[in-house]
């Protein structure tokens, strides 16, 4: 426990971007896990519906005045709870979701964020230059994602395109690095002869 307290104390007293990025990564992972858990189980949504039913039962037992108005209020609340329950059971999202272009942008940028975070945790002096290069590679990915049409199979937009773009660009970058290394090796093997 002391080590955890010391870690957070050092975040304030001995601030480094690596520590902040590490905490931000942990926070994003925790949020993602909670979001996936909720999408899969609807735990919080069902808890809210259950609390609503409990409150409605208590309201029914204590309300005696204005019976007609009371019945109308109870009917409206019951309809709302039933619609919410139906949406939760059928999987139809009741809440407002993000626009598809924003989800496509997020899906396109996730691999590049992961690479940037991995580079950030290295101790190389030119890590910030590498992160700048990663950001430069991510910009076309985001622009293409915005222009990409919404396919009926959403996995094309949210999984196939980001993965394919990432792999294609990684192969191109590796090919360029390979060619440069080969040219450099050739230059070292055959140095230019000085003409006297």
Secondary structure as GFF3:
##gff-version 3
##sequence-region A 1 196
A	DSSP	alpha_helix	2	13	.	.	.	ID=ss1
A	DSSP	alpha_helix	17	41	.	.	.	ID=ss2
A	DSSP	alpha_helix	43	62	.	.	.	ID=ss3
A	DSSP	alpha_helix	67	90	.	.	.	ID=ss4
A	DSSP	alpha_helix	100	120	.	.	.	ID=ss5
A	DSSP	alpha_helix	127	147	.	.	.	ID=ss6
A	DSSP	alpha_helix	154	155	.	.	.	ID=ss7
A	DSSP	pi_helix	156	160	.	.	.	ID=ss8
A	DSSP	alpha_helix	161	189	.	.	.	ID=ss9
###
